[in-house]
Amino acid sequence: MRRLLFSAARRIAQDPEVQAKAVDAYERGVKPRLSAAREELRELTGEVNPLEDPGGFARRLKDRVREVNRRK
């Protein structure tokens, strides 16, 4: 059963149409969110240096994650 599932997954992943949809999903959904997260991390490291104050950085990061999750 497991072999059958992996074989089917391999065949599906090789389908050019599926690959195109995956690229589109990445470009429209994942990539913008990653870019936004990168920018927020840059801003956060500008406020608190993680090398000098790792505890403070972790607290600020935790607070930021909670703030973002409350908005959703």
HTML snippet that shows the backbone in 3Dmol.js (N, CA, C, O; Angstrom):
<script src="https://3Dmol.org/build/3Dmol-min.js"></script>
<div id="view" style="width:600px;height:400px;position:relative"></div>
<script>
const pdb = `
ATOM      1  N   MET A   1       0.826  -1.194   0.000  1.00  0.00           N
ATOM      2  CA  MET A   1       0.000   0.000   0.000  1.00  0.00           C
ATOM      3  C   MET A   1       0.873   1.263   0.000  1.00  0.00           C
ATOM      4  O   MET A   1       0.632   2.203  -0.757  1.00  0.00           O
ATOM      5  N   ARG A   2       1.892   1.259   0.867  1.00  0.00           N
ATOM      6  CA  ARG A   2       2.769   2.420   0.955  1.00  0.00           C
ATOM      7  C   ARG A   2       3.513   2.646  -0.356  1.00  0.00           C
ATOM      8  O   ARG A   2       3.662   3.782  -0.808  1.00  0.00           O
ATOM      9  N   ARG A   3       3.973   1.569  -0.956  1.00  0.00           N
ATOM     10  CA  ARG A   3       4.688   1.654  -2.228  1.00  0.00           C
ATOM     11  C   ARG A   3       3.790   2.242  -3.316  1.00  0.00           C
ATOM     12  O   ARG A   3       4.230   3.043  -4.141  1.00  0.00           O
ATOM     13  N   LEU A   4       2.544   1.834  -3.299  1.00  0.00           N
ATOM     14  CA  LEU A   4       1.576   2.339  -4.269  1.00  0.00           C
ATOM     15  C   LEU A   4       1.362   3.849  -4.099  1.00  0.00           C
ATOM     16  O   LEU A   4       1.311   4.589  -5.082  1.00  0.00           O
ATOM     17  N   LEU A   5       1.238   4.294  -2.855  1.00  0.00           N
ATOM     18  CA  LEU A   5       1.046   5.720  -2.586  1.00  0.00           C
ATOM     19  C   LEU A   5       2.256   6.546  -3.024  1.00  0.00           C
ATOM     20  O   LEU A   5       2.100   7.607  -3.629  1.00  0.00           O
ATOM     21  N   PHE A   6       3.455   6.061  -2.720  1.00  0.00           N
ATOM     22  CA  PHE A   6       4.657   6.795  -3.121  1.00  0.00           C
ATOM     23  C   PHE A   6       4.807   6.818  -4.636  1.00  0.00           C
ATOM     24  O   PHE A   6       5.246   7.817  -5.207  1.00  0.00           O
ATOM     25  N   SER A   7       4.447   5.732  -5.276  1.00  0.00           N
ATOM     26  CA  SER A   7       4.519   5.674  -6.733  1.00  0.00           C
ATOM     27  C   SER A   7       3.544   6.684  -7.348  1.00  0.00           C
ATOM     28  O   SER A   7       3.887   7.384  -8.300  1.00  0.00           O
ATOM     29  N   ALA A   8       2.350   6.752  -6.809  1.00  0.00           N
ATOM     30  CA  ALA A   8       1.356   7.710  -7.305  1.00  0.00           C
ATOM     31  C   ALA A   8       1.828   9.149  -7.059  1.00  0.00           C
ATOM     32  O   ALA A   8       1.663  10.014  -7.919  1.00  0.00           O
ATOM     33  N   ALA A   9       2.409   9.397  -5.894  1.00  0.00           N
ATOM     34  CA  ALA A   9       2.906  10.740  -5.583  1.00  0.00           C
ATOM     35  C   ALA A   9       4.024  11.136  -6.540  1.00  0.00           C
ATOM     36  O   ALA A   9       4.088  12.283  -6.982  1.00  0.00           O
ATOM     37  N   ARG A  10       4.900  10.197  -6.859  1.00  0.00           N
ATOM     38  CA  ARG A  10       5.985  10.473  -7.805  1.00  0.00           C
ATOM     39  C   ARG A  10       5.440  10.829  -9.184  1.00  0.00           C
ATOM     40  O   ARG A  10       5.905  11.775  -9.820  1.00  0.00           O
ATOM     41  N   ARG A  11       4.450  10.062  -9.638  1.00  0.00           N
ATOM     42  CA  ARG A  11       3.857  10.329 -10.946  1.00  0.00           C
ATOM     43  C   ARG A  11       3.168  11.689 -10.978  1.00  0.00           C
ATOM     44  O   ARG A  11       3.273  12.424 -11.961  1.00  0.00           O
ATOM     45  N   ILE A  12       2.474  12.013  -9.917  1.00  0.00           N
ATOM     46  CA  ILE A  12       1.789  13.307  -9.840  1.00  0.00           C
ATOM     47  C   ILE A  12       2.812  14.443  -9.837  1.00  0.00           C
ATOM     48  O   ILE A  12       2.615  15.453 -10.513  1.00  0.00           O
ATOM     49  N   ALA A  13       3.898  14.286  -9.084  1.00  0.00           N
ATOM     50  CA  ALA A  13       4.916  15.335  -8.992  1.00  0.00           C
ATOM     51  C   ALA A  13       5.630  15.559 -10.320  1.00  0.00           C
ATOM     52  O   ALA A  13       6.158  16.646 -10.557  1.00  0.00           O
ATOM     53  N   GLN A  14       5.656  14.566 -11.177  1.00  0.00           N
ATOM     54  CA  GLN A  14       6.322  14.694 -12.473  1.00  0.00           C
ATOM     55  C   GLN A  14       5.421  15.331 -13.532  1.00  0.00           C
ATOM     56  O   GLN A  14       5.883  15.661 -14.624  1.00  0.00           O
ATOM     57  N   ASP A  15       4.164  15.501 -13.218  1.00  0.00           N
ATOM     58  CA  ASP A  15       3.209  16.086 -14.160  1.00  0.00           C
ATOM     59  C   ASP A  15       3.507  17.582 -14.332  1.00  0.00           C
ATOM     60  O   ASP A  15       3.498  18.322 -13.349  1.00  0.00           O
ATOM     61  N   PRO A  16       3.771  18.039 -15.562  1.00  0.00           N
ATOM     62  CA  PRO A  16       4.099  19.452 -15.789  1.00  0.00           C
ATOM     63  C   PRO A  16       2.997  20.416 -15.337  1.00  0.00           C
ATOM     64  O   PRO A  16       3.291  21.520 -14.878  1.00  0.00           O
ATOM     65  N   GLU A  17       1.755  20.013 -15.462  1.00  0.00           N
ATOM     66  CA  GLU A  17       0.649  20.875 -15.035  1.00  0.00           C
ATOM     67  C   GLU A  17       0.670  21.064 -13.516  1.00  0.00           C
ATOM     68  O   GLU A  17       0.453  22.169 -13.017  1.00  0.00           O
ATOM     69  N   VAL A  18       0.930  19.987 -12.795  1.00  0.00           N
ATOM     70  CA  VAL A  18       1.012  20.060 -11.335  1.00  0.00           C
ATOM     71  C   VAL A  18       2.210  20.918 -10.932  1.00  0.00           C
ATOM     72  O   VAL A  18       2.118  21.714  -9.998  1.00  0.00           O
ATOM     73  N   GLN A  19       3.327  20.760 -11.630  1.00  0.00           N
ATOM     74  CA  GLN A  19       4.515  21.560 -11.337  1.00  0.00           C
ATOM     75  C   GLN A  19       4.230  23.047 -11.560  1.00  0.00           C
ATOM     76  O   GLN A  19       4.656  23.887 -10.767  1.00  0.00           O
ATOM     77  N   ALA A  20       3.518  23.367 -12.625  1.00  0.00           N
ATOM     78  CA  ALA A  20       3.182  24.767 -12.910  1.00  0.00           C
ATOM     79  C   ALA A  20       2.285  25.347 -11.818  1.00  0.00           C
ATOM     80  O   ALA A  20       2.459  26.497 -11.414  1.00  0.00           O
ATOM     81  N   LYS A  21       1.332  24.555 -11.344  1.00  0.00           N
ATOM     82  CA  LYS A  21       0.455  25.020 -10.266  1.00  0.00           C
ATOM     83  C   LYS A  21       1.242  25.229  -8.977  1.00  0.00           C
ATOM     84  O   LYS A  21       0.976  26.167  -8.226  1.00  0.00           O
ATOM     85  N   ALA A  22       2.212  24.350  -8.724  1.00  0.00           N
ATOM     86  CA  ALA A  22       3.040  24.486  -7.522  1.00  0.00           C
ATOM     87  C   ALA A  22       3.883  25.758  -7.584  1.00  0.00           C
ATOM     88  O   ALA A  22       4.016  26.468  -6.587  1.00  0.00           O
ATOM     89  N   VAL A  23       4.444  26.041  -8.745  1.00  0.00           N
ATOM     90  CA  VAL A  23       5.234  27.268  -8.916  1.00  0.00           C
ATOM     91  C   VAL A  23       4.342  28.487  -8.713  1.00  0.00           C
ATOM     92  O   VAL A  23       4.743  29.443  -8.049  1.00  0.00           O
ATOM     93  N   ASP A  24       3.152  28.462  -9.271  1.00  0.00           N
ATOM     94  CA  ASP A  24       2.221  29.576  -9.127  1.00  0.00           C
ATOM     95  C   ASP A  24       1.842  29.783  -7.659  1.00  0.00           C
ATOM     96  O   ASP A  24       1.807  30.915  -7.176  1.00  0.00           O
ATOM     97  N   ALA A  25       1.562  28.690  -6.959  1.00  0.00           N
ATOM     98  CA  ALA A  25       1.206  28.787  -5.542  1.00  0.00           C
ATOM     99  C   ALA A  25       2.361  29.367  -4.733  1.00  0.00           C
ATOM    100  O   ALA A  25       2.145  30.172  -3.827  1.00  0.00           O
ATOM    101  N   TYR A  26       3.579  28.962  -5.058  1.00  0.00           N
ATOM    102  CA  TYR A  26       4.750  29.496  -4.361  1.00  0.00           C
ATOM    103  C   TYR A  26       4.903  30.991  -4.639  1.00  0.00           C
ATOM    104  O   TYR A  26       5.086  31.783  -3.714  1.00  0.00           O
ATOM    105  N   GLU A  27       4.828  31.369  -5.905  1.00  0.00           N
ATOM    106  CA  GLU A  27       5.034  32.766  -6.286  1.00  0.00           C
ATOM    107  C   GLU A  27       3.960  33.688  -5.708  1.00  0.00           C
ATOM    108  O   GLU A  27       4.265  34.806  -5.290  1.00  0.00           O
ATOM    109  N   ARG A  28       2.709  33.230  -5.681  1.00  0.00           N
ATOM    110  CA  ARG A  28       1.615  34.091  -5.220  1.00  0.00           C
ATOM    111  C   ARG A  28       1.376  34.015  -3.723  1.00  0.00           C
ATOM    112  O   ARG A  28       0.944  34.998  -3.122  1.00  0.00           O
ATOM    113  N   GLY A  29       1.646  32.869  -3.106  1.00  0.00           N
ATOM    114  CA  GLY A  29       1.303  32.707  -1.701  1.00  0.00           C
ATOM    115  C   GLY A  29       2.485  32.699  -0.753  1.00  0.00           C
ATOM    116  O   GLY A  29       2.509  33.443   0.227  1.00  0.00           O
ATOM    117  N   VAL A  30       3.453  31.868  -1.041  1.00  0.00           N
ATOM    118  CA  VAL A  30       4.546  31.655  -0.100  1.00  0.00           C
ATOM    119  C   VAL A  30       5.596  32.763  -0.178  1.00  0.00           C
ATOM    120  O   VAL A  30       6.004  33.306   0.848  1.00  0.00           O
ATOM    121  N   LYS A  31       6.023  33.091  -1.365  1.00  0.00           N
ATOM    122  CA  LYS A  31       7.118  34.046  -1.541  1.00  0.00           C
ATOM    123  C   LYS A  31       6.831  35.413  -0.917  1.00  0.00           C
ATOM    124  O   LYS A  31       7.705  35.956  -0.242  1.00  0.00           O
ATOM    125  N   PRO A  32       5.639  35.992  -1.115  1.00  0.00           N
ATOM    126  CA  PRO A  32       5.372  37.296  -0.479  1.00  0.00           C
ATOM    127  C   PRO A  32       5.397  37.231   1.049  1.00  0.00           C
ATOM    128  O   PRO A  32       5.873  38.157   1.706  1.00  0.00           O
ATOM    129  N   ARG A  33       4.887  36.139   1.606  1.00  0.00           N
ATOM    130  CA  ARG A  33       4.896  36.008   3.066  1.00  0.00           C
ATOM    131  C   ARG A  33       6.312  35.840   3.595  1.00  0.00           C
ATOM    132  O   ARG A  33       6.647  36.374   4.653  1.00  0.00           O
ATOM    133  N   LEU A  34       7.150  35.099   2.864  1.00  0.00           N
ATOM    134  CA  LEU A  34       8.548  34.956   3.271  1.00  0.00           C
ATOM    135  C   LEU A  34       9.274  36.293   3.221  1.00  0.00           C
ATOM    136  O   LEU A  34      10.060  36.613   4.113  1.00  0.00           O
ATOM    137  N   SER A  35       9.013  37.058   2.194  1.00  0.00           N
ATOM    138  CA  SER A  35       9.647  38.379   2.076  1.00  0.00           C
ATOM    139  C   SER A  35       9.220  39.292   3.224  1.00  0.00           C
ATOM    140  O   SER A  35      10.045  40.013   3.786  1.00  0.00           O
ATOM    141  N   ALA A  36       7.951  39.261   3.568  1.00  0.00           N
ATOM    142  CA  ALA A  36       7.452  40.082   4.674  1.00  0.00           C
ATOM    143  C   ALA A  36       8.082  39.649   5.996  1.00  0.00           C
ATOM    144  O   ALA A  36       8.460  40.490   6.811  1.00  0.00           O
ATOM    145  N   ALA A  37       8.195  38.346   6.206  1.00  0.00           N
ATOM    146  CA  ALA A  37       8.808  37.838   7.436  1.00  0.00           C
ATOM    147  C   ALA A  37      10.279  38.241   7.507  1.00  0.00           C
ATOM    148  O   ALA A  37      10.775  38.592   8.577  1.00  0.00           O
ATOM    149  N   ARG A  38      10.973  38.193   6.379  1.00  0.00           N
ATOM    150  CA  ARG A  38      12.384  38.586   6.344  1.00  0.00           C
ATOM    151  C   ARG A  38      12.532  40.057   6.724  1.00  0.00           C
ATOM    152  O   ARG A  38      13.420  40.417   7.497  1.00  0.00           O
ATOM    153  N   GLU A  39      11.663  40.901   6.180  1.00  0.00           N
ATOM    154  CA  GLU A  39      11.727  42.328   6.498  1.00  0.00           C
ATOM    155  C   GLU A  39      11.436  42.582   7.976  1.00  0.00           C
ATOM    156  O   GLU A  39      12.095  43.409   8.607  1.00  0.00           O
ATOM    157  N   GLU A  40      10.457  41.877   8.523  1.00  0.00           N
ATOM    158  CA  GLU A  40      10.138  42.050   9.939  1.00  0.00           C
ATOM    159  C   GLU A  40      11.297  41.610  10.818  1.00  0.00           C
ATOM    160  O   GLU A  40      11.583  42.243  11.834  1.00  0.00           O
ATOM    161  N   LEU A  41      11.969  40.525  10.434  1.00  0.00           N
ATOM    162  CA  LEU A  41      13.132  40.082  11.200  1.00  0.00           C
ATOM    163  C   LEU A  41      14.256  41.104  11.121  1.00  0.00           C
ATOM    164  O   LEU A  41      14.947  41.346  12.111  1.00  0.00           O
ATOM    165  N   ARG A  42      14.440  41.697   9.961  1.00  0.00           N
ATOM    166  CA  ARG A  42      15.463  42.750   9.823  1.00  0.00           C
ATOM    167  C   ARG A  42      15.150  43.922  10.748  1.00  0.00           C
ATOM    168  O   ARG A  42      16.037  44.448  11.420  1.00  0.00           O
ATOM    169  N   GLU A  43      13.890  44.323  10.777  1.00  0.00           N
ATOM    170  CA  GLU A  43      13.492  45.424  11.656  1.00  0.00           C
ATOM    171  C   GLU A  43      13.725  45.060  13.116  1.00  0.00           C
ATOM    172  O   GLU A  43      14.202  45.879  13.902  1.00  0.00           O
ATOM    173  N   LEU A  44      13.389  43.835  13.469  1.00  0.00           N
ATOM    174  CA  LEU A  44      13.544  43.375  14.846  1.00  0.00           C
ATOM    175  C   LEU A  44      15.011  43.334  15.252  1.00  0.00           C
ATOM    176  O   LEU A  44      15.354  43.721  16.369  1.00  0.00           O
ATOM    177  N   THR A  45      15.878  42.868  14.359  1.00  0.00           N
ATOM    178  CA  THR A  45      17.308  42.834  14.687  1.00  0.00           C
ATOM    179  C   THR A  45      17.884  44.244  14.750  1.00  0.00           C
ATOM    180  O   THR A  45      18.916  44.460  15.386  1.00  0.00           O
ATOM    181  N   GLY A  46      17.239  45.195  14.107  1.00  0.00           N
ATOM    182  CA  GLY A  46      17.660  46.590  14.236  1.00  0.00           C
ATOM    183  C   GLY A  46      17.312  47.159  15.600  1.00  0.00           C
ATOM    184  O   GLY A  46      18.011  48.034  16.111  1.00  0.00           O
ATOM    185  N   GLU A  47      16.233  46.663  16.189  1.00  0.00           N
ATOM    186  CA  GLU A  47      15.807  47.126  17.511  1.00  0.00           C
ATOM    187  C   GLU A  47      16.616  46.468  18.623  1.00  0.00           C
ATOM    188  O   GLU A  47      17.064  47.142  19.551  1.00  0.00           O
ATOM    189  N   VAL A  48      16.803  45.149  18.530  1.00  0.00           N
ATOM    190  CA  VAL A  48      17.502  44.384  19.564  1.00  0.00           C
ATOM    191  C   VAL A  48      18.524  43.494  18.872  1.00  0.00           C
ATOM    192  O   VAL A  48      18.170  42.689  18.011  1.00  0.00           O
ATOM    193  N   ASN A  49      19.789  43.638  19.246  1.00  0.00           N
ATOM    194  CA  ASN A  49      20.846  42.828  18.648  1.00  0.00           C
ATOM    195  C   ASN A  49      20.804  41.423  19.251  1.00  0.00           C
ATOM    196  O   ASN A  49      21.026  41.270  20.452  1.00  0.00           O
ATOM    197  N   PRO A  50      20.523  40.392  18.445  1.00  0.00           N
ATOM    198  CA  PRO A  50      20.424  39.039  18.990  1.00  0.00           C
ATOM    199  C   PRO A  50      21.755  38.499  19.509  1.00  0.00           C
ATOM    200  O   PRO A  50      21.762  37.586  20.335  1.00  0.00           O
ATOM    201  N   LEU A  51      22.870  39.037  19.047  1.00  0.00           N
ATOM    202  CA  LEU A  51      24.174  38.577  19.535  1.00  0.00           C
ATOM    203  C   LEU A  51      24.505  39.172  20.899  1.00  0.00           C
ATOM    204  O   LEU A  51      25.120  38.513  21.737  1.00  0.00           O
ATOM    205  N   GLU A  52      24.099  40.407  21.115  1.00  0.00           N
ATOM    206  CA  GLU A  52      24.382  41.067  22.389  1.00  0.00           C
ATOM    207  C   GLU A  52      23.331  40.760  23.450  1.00  0.00           C
ATOM    208  O   GLU A  52      23.660  40.658  24.632  1.00  0.00           O
ATOM    209  N   ASP A  53      22.088  40.615  23.049  1.00  0.00           N
ATOM    210  CA  ASP A  53      20.991  40.377  23.996  1.00  0.00           C
ATOM    211  C   ASP A  53      20.055  39.296  23.451  1.00  0.00           C
ATOM    212  O   ASP A  53      18.948  39.603  23.009  1.00  0.00           O
ATOM    213  N   PRO A  54      20.492  38.025  23.479  1.00  0.00           N
ATOM    214  CA  PRO A  54      19.648  36.969  22.903  1.00  0.00           C
ATOM    215  C   PRO A  54      18.308  36.804  23.627  1.00  0.00           C
ATOM    216  O   PRO A  54      17.294  36.500  22.999  1.00  0.00           O
ATOM    217  N   GLY A  55      18.309  37.004  24.940  1.00  0.00           N
ATOM    218  CA  GLY A  55      17.056  36.891  25.690  1.00  0.00           C
ATOM    219  C   GLY A  55      16.066  37.975  25.303  1.00  0.00           C
ATOM    220  O   GLY A  55      14.878  37.707  25.120  1.00  0.00           O
ATOM    221  N   GLY A  56      16.557  39.191  25.180  1.00  0.00           N
ATOM    222  CA  GLY A  56      15.699  40.301  24.773  1.00  0.00           C
ATOM    223  C   GLY A  56      15.167  40.112  23.364  1.00  0.00           C
ATOM    224  O   GLY A  56      14.009  40.414  23.077  1.00  0.00           O
ATOM    225  N   PHE A  57      16.028  39.608  22.488  1.00  0.00           N
ATOM    226  CA  PHE A  57      15.603  39.344  21.118  1.00  0.00           C
ATOM    227  C   PHE A  57      14.511  38.277  21.100  1.00  0.00           C
ATOM    228  O   PHE A  57      13.513  38.415  20.392  1.00  0.00           O
ATOM    229  N   ALA A  58      14.702  37.212  21.883  1.00  0.00           N
ATOM    230  CA  ALA A  58      13.706  36.132  21.931  1.00  0.00           C
ATOM    231  C   ALA A  58      12.373  36.651  22.466  1.00  0.00           C
ATOM    232  O   ALA A  58      11.312  36.280  21.963  1.00  0.00           O
ATOM    233  N   ARG A  59      12.428  37.511  23.487  1.00  0.00           N
ATOM    234  CA  ARG A  59      11.183  38.083  24.034  1.00  0.00           C
ATOM    235  C   ARG A  59      10.464  38.928  22.991  1.00  0.00           C
ATOM    236  O   ARG A  59       9.251  38.813  22.816  1.00  0.00           O
ATOM    237  N   ARG A  60      11.223  39.782  22.295  1.00  0.00           N
ATOM    238  CA  ARG A  60      10.608  40.632  21.268  1.00  0.00           C
ATOM    239  C   ARG A  60      10.032  39.797  20.134  1.00  0.00           C
ATOM    240  O   ARG A  60       8.953  40.091  19.619  1.00  0.00           O
ATOM    241  N   LEU A  61      10.762  38.753  19.750  1.00  0.00           N
ATOM    242  CA  LEU A  61      10.287  37.871  18.686  1.00  0.00           C
ATOM    243  C   LEU A  61       9.001  37.169  19.114  1.00  0.00           C
ATOM    244  O   LEU A  61       8.044  37.085  18.345  1.00  0.00           O
ATOM    245  N   LYS A  62       8.988  36.669  20.345  1.00  0.00           N
ATOM    246  CA  LYS A  62       7.787  36.007  20.873  1.00  0.00           C
ATOM    247  C   LYS A  62       6.604  36.971  20.881  1.00  0.00           C
ATOM    248  O   LYS A  62       5.503  36.610  20.466  1.00  0.00           O
ATOM    249  N   ASP A  63       6.829  38.193  21.350  1.00  0.00           N
ATOM    250  CA  ASP A  63       5.757  39.193  21.379  1.00  0.00           C
ATOM    251  C   ASP A  63       5.251  39.501  19.973  1.00  0.00           C
ATOM    252  O   ASP A  63       4.048  39.646  19.753  1.00  0.00           O
ATOM    253  N   ARG A  64       6.174  39.599  19.032  1.00  0.00           N
ATOM    254  CA  ARG A  64       5.797  39.900  17.638  1.00  0.00           C
ATOM    255  C   ARG A  64       4.976  38.769  17.037  1.00  0.00           C
ATOM    256  O   ARG A  64       3.985  39.016  16.349  1.00  0.00           O
ATOM    257  N   VAL A  65       5.383  37.532  17.294  1.00  0.00           N
ATOM    258  CA  VAL A  65       4.640  36.379  16.772  1.00  0.00           C
ATOM    259  C   VAL A  65       3.235  36.355  17.359  1.00  0.00           C
ATOM    260  O   VAL A  65       2.264  36.111  16.643  1.00  0.00           O
ATOM    261  N   ARG A  66       3.126  36.607  18.652  1.00  0.00           N
ATOM    262  CA  ARG A  66       1.799  36.634  19.279  1.00  0.00           C
ATOM    263  C   ARG A  66       0.931  37.746  18.698  1.00  0.00           C
ATOM    264  O   ARG A  66      -0.263  37.554  18.467  1.00  0.00           O
ATOM    265  N   GLU A  67       1.535  38.906  18.464  1.00  0.00           N
ATOM    266  CA  GLU A  67       0.797  40.034  17.895  1.00  0.00           C
ATOM    267  C   GLU A  67       0.268  39.691  16.499  1.00  0.00           C
ATOM    268  O   GLU A  67      -0.882  39.988  16.176  1.00  0.00           O
ATOM    269  N   VAL A  68       1.095  39.079  15.696  1.00  0.00           N
ATOM    270  CA  VAL A  68       0.682  38.706  14.337  1.00  0.00           C
ATOM    271  C   VAL A  68      -0.414  37.651  14.388  1.00  0.00           C
ATOM    272  O   VAL A  68      -1.367  37.716  13.611  1.00  0.00           O
ATOM    273  N   ASN A  69      -0.296  36.684  15.288  1.00  0.00           N
ATOM    274  CA  ASN A  69      -1.302  35.623  15.384  1.00  0.00           C
ATOM    275  C   ASN A  69      -2.637  36.143  15.902  1.00  0.00           C
ATOM    276  O   ASN A  69      -3.681  35.590  15.559  1.00  0.00           O
ATOM    277  N   ARG A  70      -2.628  37.190  16.718  1.00  0.00           N
ATOM    278  CA  ARG A  70      -3.887  37.780  17.204  1.00  0.00           C
ATOM    279  C   ARG A  70      -4.668  38.429  16.071  1.00  0.00           C
ATOM    280  O   ARG A  70      -5.899  38.424  16.074  1.00  0.00           O
ATOM    281  N   ARG A  71      -3.944  38.989  15.098  1.00  0.00           N
ATOM    282  CA  ARG A  71      -4.595  39.669  13.975  1.00  0.00           C
ATOM    283  C   ARG A  71      -5.346  38.710  13.076  1.00  0.00           C
ATOM    284  O   ARG A  71      -6.301  39.115  12.413  1.00  0.00           O
ATOM    285  N   LYS A  72      -4.949  37.471  13.035  1.00  0.00           N
ATOM    286  CA  LYS A  72      -5.545  36.504  12.108  1.00  0.00           C
ATOM    287  C   LYS A  72      -6.854  36.004  12.566  1.00  0.00           C
ATOM    288  O   LYS A  72      -7.474  35.185  11.888  1.00  0.00           O
TER     289      LYS A  72
END
`;
const viewer = $3Dmol.createViewer("view");
viewer.addModel(pdb, "pdb");
viewer.setStyle({}, {cartoon: {color: "spectrum"}});
viewer.zoomTo();
viewer.render();
</script>
